[in-house]
Amino acid sequence: MKKFLFLPLVILMWSCGNEPSPNSVQDPELETTEVVLFALNDMHGKIDRFSKVKPFIDEAKEVSDKVFFVSGGDVFSGNPIVDFHPEKGSPIIDVMGAVGMDVSVLGNHEFDYGQEVLNSRLAQATFPFICANVQNTGGVLATPDPYTIIEKDGFSIAFIGVVENSSRGDLPLSHPKNMDGLAFQQGADVVAGYRNNAQVLGADLVVALTHYGKEADRKLIDQSFNGSESFVDLVVGGHSHQLYNEVYRAVPMIQSGAHMQYLTKLVLQVADGKIVNKAYTLIDLSEDHPEDLAVANTIAAYNNRPEFYTTLATASHDHNRAETACFYTTALLEETGADLSIQNYGGVRANLVEGNIRPYDIYTIDPFGNGLETYSMKVSELKTFFQSQYSMAYAGLDIQREGNNILIRATVGGNVLADTTQLTIAVNDYISNTNPDNFQQLLKRYDFTTADYLIAFLSKQETAIENDGCDRSLD
């Protein structure tokens, strides 16, 4: 049972290696329980290394019945094998279950496929997804439980889940249309509301399983204090793709990077409802490790999608992110015939590499399934949009910030366009949906996704894609 007390004979030392710090001093008469916790976050559909994960879980379970395996969210969006499977997202849910996942928090990209598909994945999962700060106000989401209590060999952990809501309208960073009828509260406020929850406090440990980011997790800890101590014993985080093992106000907090690069292993010593020692191991999954054959075979079967590996065109050089965005905006400009195409850098998720360009590569660069639209806008309206936007790439016009002014020309060195000039603008529907005040005069809503039009553009190219040194960015 969770207790709030001061352990005067215990110095809490959080080691950064495989063993507890030699400076840790424990009361020799204090009885401790050893618990093992593995954590991943921000996998983004990367399934290939899960065959390396299972042997670590199995090995730990051979010597302990108190092994927990958790996910900090963003399971989807980043691997075409997962994102464009006929049952979107199902391969990684299947593989997570096969390796023994116990619980995952919802990440913002769990909403990328829409609520109905998310419901199917929640139903498919052999483990619970949790999220305490989502409210269904008219959507179709089968709202997940706010927390879950998992008991193993008589030891229980209460996991409370929260997702970030930093986008317009206090929504997570996903397409707004995918969250119709949902509302999101501030995660730190919601977690603080459990400080007197009898069920939560009845567990041996309380873990905040968050998709919130490092700084937000610190705010969560600030609000978690019940008197002189936090009722949250550990924060396992995600969202910011950071790698750390830290302590903030005596509460340990970890995050494991992203994209299945690392698996974190914690060995916790627990006494009287408090963590009194923690051994931390960071496992680099890019290195050679034993693989589970059954999981490897499952992954190989999912990867058997030859249609993703046909050649569409070639790239003459490795593209950086700005050069990839030049390719992206040029393609949409030509496919729509617009005066200007705009793309947010957050929607360019990978770079073009030298050599053959395949559908797999395009769906990796553009995994979200966003729609394509064109709008009519005056130059003055376009300036208003750009005044509040950063990290945008464009093609078709010359746009420059000069002090507090934005100057728009038809070509580099040409005359500045009058504010009354009417333009046709091509954008993905994430941009238009998150900026409805700016995009009001819809001209055309295209039938397919932006990725489909990138593929169409590439299929017409007779020479290699070349954007060396191109940087059309408005920062």
C-alpha positions as CSV (number, residue, x, y, z in Angstrom):
1,M,0.0,0.0,0.0
2,K,1.2,3.5,-0.8
3,K,2.5,5.4,2.2
4,F,3.8,8.9,2.7
5,L,6.7,8.8,5.2
6,F,10.2,10.0,5.6
7,L,12.9,7.3,5.6
8,P,15.7,8.9,7.7
9,L,18.2,6.1,7.2
10,V,17.9,5.9,3.4
11,I,19.9,8.1,1.1
12,L,18.3,8.1,-2.3
13,M,21.0,7.7,-4.9
14,W,20.0,7.2,-8.5
15,S,22.7,5.4,-10.4
16,C,23.4,5.8,-14.1
17,G,24.9,2.4,-14.7
18,N,24.0,-1.2,-14.4
19,E,24.3,-1.3,-10.7
20,P,23.1,0.8,-7.8
21,S,25.4,3.6,-6.7
22,P,28.1,2.4,-4.3
23,N,27.3,5.5,-2.2
24,S,23.7,4.2,-1.5
25,V,23.2,3.5,2.1
26,Q,20.2,1.4,3.2
27,D,18.9,0.5,6.6
28,P,20.1,-3.1,6.9
29,E,16.8,-4.0,8.6
30,L,14.7,-2.3,5.9
31,E,12.9,-4.9,3.8
32,T,12.9,-4.0,0.1
33,T,11.1,-5.5,-2.9
34,E,12.8,-5.6,-6.3
35,V,10.8,-4.6,-9.3
36,V,12.0,-4.6,-12.9
37,L,10.5,-2.1,-15.4
38,F,11.3,-1.8,-19.1
39,A,10.2,1.2,-21.1
40,L,10.0,2.4,-24.7
41,N,8.5,5.5,-26.2
42,D,7.8,7.2,-29.6
43,M,8.3,4.0,-31.6
44,H,6.5,5.6,-34.6
45,G,5.7,2.3,-36.2
46,K,9.3,1.0,-36.2
47,I,8.6,-2.8,-35.7
48,D,11.9,-4.3,-36.9
49,R,13.8,-4.3,-33.6
50,F,11.0,-5.8,-31.4
51,S,12.5,-9.2,-32.1
52,K,15.5,-8.0,-30.1
53,V,13.3,-6.7,-27.3
54,K,11.6,-9.9,-26.3
55,P,14.7,-11.8,-25.2
56,F,15.5,-9.0,-22.7
57,I,12.0,-9.3,-21.3
58,D,12.0,-13.1,-21.2
59,E,15.4,-13.1,-19.5
60,A,14.2,-10.7,-16.8
61,K,11.1,-12.9,-16.2
62,E,13.2,-15.9,-15.7
63,V,14.5,-14.5,-12.4
64,S,11.6,-12.2,-11.4
65,D,7.9,-12.4,-11.3
66,K,7.7,-8.6,-11.0
67,V,8.6,-7.5,-14.5
68,F,6.6,-4.6,-16.1
69,F,6.9,-3.4,-19.7
70,V,5.4,0.0,-20.6
71,S,5.1,2.4,-23.5
72,G,5.2,6.2,-23.5
73,G,3.1,6.5,-26.6
74,D,3.3,7.6,-30.2
75,V,3.1,4.0,-31.4
76,F,2.0,5.0,-34.9
77,S,3.1,7.3,-37.8
78,G,6.6,6.7,-39.2
79,N,6.7,3.3,-41.0
80,P,4.6,2.7,-44.1
81,I,4.4,-1.0,-43.3
82,V,2.4,0.0,-40.2
83,D,0.7,3.2,-41.4
84,F,-0.4,1.8,-44.8
85,H,-1.3,-1.7,-43.7
86,P,-4.9,-2.6,-44.8
87,E,-5.7,-2.5,-41.1
88,K,-3.9,0.7,-40.3
89,G,-1.6,0.4,-37.3
90,S,-2.3,-3.3,-36.6
91,P,1.2,-4.7,-37.2
92,I,2.8,-2.8,-34.3
93,I,-0.1,-3.5,-31.9
94,D,0.3,-7.2,-32.7
95,V,4.1,-7.1,-32.2
96,M,3.8,-5.1,-29.0
97,G,1.5,-7.8,-27.6
98,A,3.8,-10.6,-28.7
99,V,6.7,-9.2,-26.8
100,G,4.7,-8.7,-23.6
101,M,3.7,-5.1,-23.4
102,D,1.7,-4.4,-20.2
103,V,0.4,-0.9,-20.8
104,S,0.8,2.1,-23.1
105,V,-0.3,5.7,-22.8
106,L,-2.0,7.3,-25.8
107,G,0.4,9.6,-27.7
108,N,-0.7,12.5,-30.0
109,H,0.0,10.3,-33.1
110,E,-2.4,7.6,-31.9
111,F,-5.1,9.9,-33.3
112,D,-3.5,10.2,-36.8
113,Y,-5.7,7.5,-38.2
114,G,-9.0,8.8,-36.8
115,Q,-11.1,7.7,-33.9
116,E,-12.8,4.7,-35.6
117,V,-9.4,3.2,-36.5
118,L,-8.1,3.9,-33.1
119,N,-11.0,2.1,-31.6
120,S,-10.1,-0.9,-33.7
121,R,-6.5,-0.8,-32.4
122,L,-7.6,-0.4,-28.8
123,A,-9.9,-3.4,-29.2
124,Q,-7.1,-5.4,-30.9
125,A,-4.5,-4.7,-28.2
126,T,-3.9,-7.4,-25.6
127,F,-2.8,-4.7,-23.2
128,P,-4.6,-1.5,-22.1
129,F,-4.1,2.0,-23.4
130,I,-4.7,4.7,-20.8
131,C,-5.3,8.4,-20.9
132,A,-6.6,10.5,-18.0
133,N,-6.9,13.9,-19.7
134,V,-9.2,13.1,-22.7
135,Q,-12.9,13.6,-22.5
136,N,-15.4,12.4,-25.1
137,T,-17.9,15.3,-25.7
138,G,-19.5,13.8,-28.8
139,G,-16.8,11.9,-30.6
140,V,-16.8,8.2,-31.4
141,L,-13.7,7.3,-29.4
142,A,-14.0,4.4,-27.0
143,T,-12.5,6.5,-24.2
144,P,-9.7,4.6,-22.5
145,D,-9.4,4.3,-18.8
146,P,-7.5,7.1,-17.1
147,Y,-5.3,4.7,-15.2
148,T,-4.7,1.1,-14.6
149,I,-3.4,-0.9,-11.7
150,I,-1.3,-3.9,-12.6
151,E,-0.3,-6.5,-10.0
152,K,2.4,-9.0,-10.4
153,D,3.4,-11.5,-7.7
154,G,1.5,-9.5,-5.1
155,F,3.2,-6.1,-6.1
156,S,0.9,-3.5,-7.7
157,I,1.7,-0.4,-9.7
158,A,-0.9,2.3,-10.6
159,F,-0.1,3.8,-14.0
160,I,-1.8,7.1,-14.8
161,G,-1.6,8.2,-18.4
162,V,-1.7,11.7,-19.9
163,V,-1.1,13.1,-23.5
164,E,0.2,16.5,-24.5
165,N,-2.4,19.0,-25.8
166,S,-0.3,21.8,-27.1
167,S,-2.0,22.4,-30.4
168,R,-4.7,24.9,-31.2
169,G,-7.8,24.4,-29.2
170,D,-5.9,22.5,-26.5
171,L,-5.7,19.5,-28.8
172,P,-2.8,17.0,-29.2
173,L,-0.6,17.5,-32.2
174,S,-2.5,15.6,-34.8
175,H,-5.1,16.5,-37.4
176,P,-8.0,18.4,-35.8
177,K,-10.6,16.5,-37.8
178,N,-9.4,13.3,-36.1
179,M,-10.4,14.6,-32.7
180,D,-13.9,16.0,-33.4
181,G,-16.0,15.6,-30.3
182,L,-13.0,15.2,-28.0
183,A,-11.6,17.7,-25.3
184,F,-8.3,17.6,-23.5
185,Q,-7.4,18.9,-20.1
186,Q,-4.0,19.9,-18.9
187,G,-2.3,16.6,-17.9
188,A,-0.5,18.0,-14.8
189,D,-3.8,19.2,-13.4
190,V,-5.5,15.9,-14.1
191,V,-2.8,13.8,-12.5
192,A,-2.8,16.1,-9.4
193,G,-6.5,15.2,-9.0
194,Y,-5.5,11.6,-8.2
195,R,-3.4,12.6,-5.1
196,N,-6.2,11.5,-2.8
197,N,-7.6,8.6,-4.9
198,A,-7.9,5.6,-2.7
199,Q,-7.4,3.1,-5.5
200,V,-4.3,4.8,-6.8
201,L,-2.8,5.3,-3.4
202,G,-3.6,1.7,-2.6
203,A,-1.0,0.5,-5.1
204,D,2.6,-0.1,-4.0
205,L,3.9,2.4,-6.5
206,V,2.4,5.2,-8.6
207,V,3.9,5.8,-12.0
208,A,2.9,8.7,-14.3
209,L,3.1,7.3,-17.8
210,T,3.1,10.3,-20.0
211,H,3.3,11.5,-23.5
212,Y,4.0,15.0,-22.4
213,G,7.6,16.1,-22.8
214,K,10.3,16.7,-20.3
215,E,9.4,20.2,-19.2
216,A,5.7,19.3,-18.9
217,D,6.7,16.3,-16.8
218,R,8.5,18.5,-14.4
219,K,5.3,20.7,-14.1
220,L,3.4,17.4,-13.4
221,I,5.8,16.6,-10.6
222,D,5.5,20.1,-9.2
223,Q,1.7,19.6,-8.9
224,S,1.9,16.1,-7.6
225,F,3.0,16.9,-4.1
226,N,0.8,15.8,-1.2
227,G,2.3,17.7,1.7
228,S,6.1,17.4,1.6
229,E,6.2,14.4,-0.8
230,S,5.0,13.7,-4.3
231,F,2.4,10.9,-4.5
232,V,4.0,10.1,-8.0
233,D,7.0,7.8,-7.5
234,L,8.3,7.7,-11.1
235,V,7.6,9.5,-14.4
236,V,8.1,7.4,-17.6
237,G,7.8,9.9,-20.4
238,G,7.6,10.4,-24.1
239,H,6.8,13.0,-26.9
240,S,10.0,15.1,-26.9
241,H,12.2,12.3,-28.2
242,Q,14.8,12.9,-25.5
243,L,17.1,10.4,-23.8
244,Y,17.5,11.0,-20.1
245,N,17.6,9.4,-16.6
246,E,17.2,12.2,-14.1
247,V,15.7,13.2,-10.8
248,Y,13.5,16.2,-10.2
249,R,12.4,17.1,-6.7
250,A,13.3,13.6,-5.6
251,V,11.2,12.0,-8.3
252,P,13.0,9.9,-10.9
253,M,12.1,10.6,-14.5
254,I,13.2,8.8,-17.7
255,Q,12.6,8.9,-21.4
256,S,14.1,6.5,-24.0
257,G,14.7,8.6,-27.1
258,A,12.6,7.5,-30.1
259,H,12.3,5.2,-33.1
260,M,13.3,2.0,-31.2
261,Q,16.9,3.2,-30.8
262,Y,16.9,2.4,-27.1
263,L,15.1,0.2,-24.5
264,T,15.3,1.4,-20.9
265,K,15.6,-1.1,-18.1
266,L,15.1,0.0,-14.4
267,V,15.6,-2.3,-11.4
268,L,13.8,-0.7,-8.5
269,Q,14.2,-1.4,-4.9
270,V,11.0,-0.5,-3.1
271,A,10.3,-0.2,0.6
272,D,7.2,1.1,2.3
273,G,5.7,2.4,-0.9
274,K,8.8,4.4,-1.9
275,I,11.6,3.8,-4.4
276,V,14.8,3.7,-2.3
277,N,17.2,2.7,-5.0
278,K,17.2,2.5,-8.8
279,A,19.6,0.8,-11.2
280,Y,19.4,2.1,-14.8
281,T,20.5,0.3,-17.9
282,L,20.2,1.7,-21.4
283,I,20.1,-1.0,-24.1
284,D,21.1,0.1,-27.6
285,L,18.8,-1.8,-29.9
286,S,20.9,-0.9,-33.0
287,E,23.6,-3.2,-31.7
288,D,23.7,-7.0,-32.3
289,H,21.5,-8.8,-29.7
290,P,19.8,-12.2,-29.7
291,E,16.4,-12.2,-31.5
292,D,13.2,-14.1,-30.8
293,L,12.6,-16.2,-33.9
294,A,8.8,-16.2,-33.7
295,V,8.6,-12.4,-33.4
296,A,11.2,-12.0,-36.2
297,N,9.1,-14.2,-38.5
298,T,6.0,-12.1,-37.7
299,I,7.8,-8.9,-38.6
300,A,9.2,-10.4,-41.8
301,A,5.7,-11.3,-42.9
302,Y,4.5,-7.8,-42.3
303,N,7.5,-6.4,-44.2
304,N,6.6,-8.5,-47.3
305,R,5.0,-5.7,-49.3
306,P,6.8,-5.6,-52.6
307,E,4.6,-2.9,-53.9
308,F,6.3,-0.5,-51.6
309,Y,9.7,-1.1,-53.1
310,T,9.2,-0.4,-56.8
311,T,11.2,2.5,-58.2
312,L,9.4,5.7,-59.0
313,A,12.4,8.0,-59.8
314,T,15.9,8.7,-58.6
315,A,17.5,11.3,-56.4
316,S,20.9,12.7,-57.5
317,H,22.1,13.3,-54.0
318,D,21.2,12.9,-50.3
319,H,18.7,15.7,-49.4
320,N,18.7,17.5,-46.1
321,R,15.4,18.5,-44.6
322,A,15.2,21.9,-46.4
323,E,16.1,20.2,-49.7
324,T,13.5,17.5,-49.1
325,A,10.9,20.2,-48.4
326,C,11.9,21.9,-51.7
327,F,11.1,18.6,-53.5
328,Y,7.8,18.3,-51.6
329,T,6.5,21.8,-52.3
330,T,7.7,21.7,-55.9
331,A,5.8,18.5,-56.4
332,L,2.5,19.9,-55.0
333,L,2.9,23.1,-56.9
334,E,3.2,21.3,-60.2
335,E,0.4,18.8,-59.4
336,T,-2.1,21.5,-58.5
337,G,-1.0,24.4,-60.8
338,A,-1.2,26.8,-57.9
339,D,0.7,30.0,-57.6
340,L,2.2,28.9,-54.2
341,S,2.4,25.7,-52.3
342,I,3.1,25.6,-48.5
343,Q,4.2,22.8,-46.3
344,N,4.9,22.7,-42.6
345,Y,8.3,21.3,-41.7
346,G,6.6,19.1,-39.0
347,G,4.9,17.2,-41.8
348,V,8.3,16.4,-43.5
349,R,9.3,13.4,-41.4
350,A,12.3,12.1,-43.3
351,N,14.8,13.0,-46.0
352,L,15.2,11.9,-49.6
353,V,18.4,9.9,-50.0
354,E,20.5,9.4,-53.1
355,G,19.4,6.6,-55.4
356,N,16.1,5.0,-56.1
357,I,12.9,6.7,-54.7
358,R,10.2,4.2,-53.8
359,P,6.7,4.5,-52.4
360,Y,8.1,3.3,-49.1
361,D,10.3,6.4,-49.0
362,I,7.5,8.8,-49.8
363,Y,5.2,7.3,-47.2
364,T,8.0,7.7,-44.7
365,I,8.5,11.3,-45.6
366,D,4.8,12.0,-45.5
367,P,3.1,9.4,-43.3
368,F,0.0,11.2,-42.1
369,G,-2.5,10.7,-44.9
370,N,-3.3,14.4,-45.1
371,G,-5.6,15.7,-47.8
372,L,-4.6,18.3,-50.5
373,E,-6.6,21.5,-51.0
374,T,-6.3,24.8,-52.9
375,Y,-7.6,28.1,-51.7
376,S,-7.9,31.6,-53.0
377,M,-6.2,34.2,-50.9
378,K,-5.1,37.8,-51.3
379,V,-1.5,38.7,-50.7
380,S,-2.6,40.6,-47.6
381,E,-4.3,37.5,-46.2
382,L,-1.2,35.4,-47.0
383,K,0.9,37.9,-45.1
384,T,-1.4,37.7,-42.1
385,F,-1.0,33.9,-42.1
386,F,2.8,34.0,-42.3
387,Q,3.0,36.6,-39.5
388,S,2.0,33.9,-37.0
389,Q,3.7,30.9,-38.7
390,Y,7.2,29.5,-38.5
391,S,9.0,26.5,-39.9
392,M,7.1,26.7,-43.3
393,A,8.5,25.7,-46.6
394,Y,7.1,27.0,-49.9
395,A,7.4,26.9,-53.7
396,G,6.2,29.2,-56.5
397,L,6.8,32.7,-55.2
398,D,9.6,34.5,-53.4
399,I,8.8,35.3,-49.8
400,Q,11.1,37.1,-47.4
401,R,10.9,38.5,-43.9
402,E,12.5,41.9,-43.7
403,G,12.2,43.2,-40.1
404,N,8.6,43.0,-39.2
405,N,7.5,43.0,-42.8
406,I,6.8,40.1,-45.2
407,L,7.6,40.9,-48.8
408,I,6.1,38.6,-51.5
409,R,7.3,38.7,-55.1
410,A,6.4,36.5,-58.1
411,T,10.1,35.8,-58.7
412,V,13.4,36.6,-56.9
413,G,14.3,40.2,-57.5
414,G,10.9,41.0,-59.0
415,N,8.4,43.6,-58.0
416,V,6.6,43.2,-54.6
417,L,3.1,42.0,-55.2
418,A,0.3,44.3,-54.2
419,D,-1.8,43.3,-51.2
420,T,-4.9,43.0,-53.3
421,T,-3.3,40.5,-55.7
422,Q,-5.3,37.3,-55.6
423,L,-3.4,34.0,-55.4
424,T,-4.1,30.3,-55.5
425,I,-2.5,28.5,-52.6
426,A,-2.0,24.7,-52.3
427,V,-1.7,23.3,-48.8
428,N,-2.3,20.1,-46.9
429,D,-5.6,20.0,-45.0
430,Y,-3.7,19.9,-41.6
431,I,-2.6,23.4,-42.3
432,S,-6.0,24.6,-43.4
433,N,-7.8,22.9,-40.4
434,T,-5.4,24.3,-37.8
435,N,-5.7,27.8,-39.4
436,P,-9.4,28.1,-40.3
437,D,-9.4,31.9,-40.0
438,N,-6.8,32.2,-42.8
439,F,-8.1,29.5,-45.2
440,Q,-11.7,30.3,-45.9
441,Q,-12.1,30.4,-49.7
442,L,-11.8,26.8,-50.8
443,L,-11.2,26.2,-54.5
444,K,-10.7,22.5,-54.6
445,R,-10.5,19.5,-52.3
446,Y,-8.4,16.8,-54.0
447,D,-9.4,13.1,-54.0
448,F,-6.2,11.6,-52.7
449,T,-3.5,12.3,-50.1
450,T,-0.5,14.5,-50.4
451,A,1.7,11.4,-50.5
452,D,-0.3,10.1,-53.5
453,Y,0.4,13.3,-55.4
454,L,4.1,13.2,-54.5
455,I,4.1,9.7,-56.0
456,A,2.2,11.0,-59.1
457,F,4.8,13.8,-59.6
458,L,7.7,11.4,-59.3
459,S,6.2,9.0,-61.8
460,K,6.4,11.7,-64.4
461,Q,10.1,12.6,-63.9
462,E,12.6,11.8,-66.6
463,T,15.6,13.1,-64.8
464,A,16.9,12.7,-61.3
465,I,15.5,14.8,-58.5
466,E,18.0,17.6,-57.8
467,N,17.6,20.2,-55.0
468,D,21.2,20.7,-53.9
469,G,21.4,23.8,-51.8
470,C,17.7,24.6,-52.0
471,D,16.3,26.3,-48.9
472,R,12.9,27.9,-49.3
473,S,12.1,28.3,-45.7
474,L,10.1,31.0,-43.9
475,D,11.4,31.0,-40.3
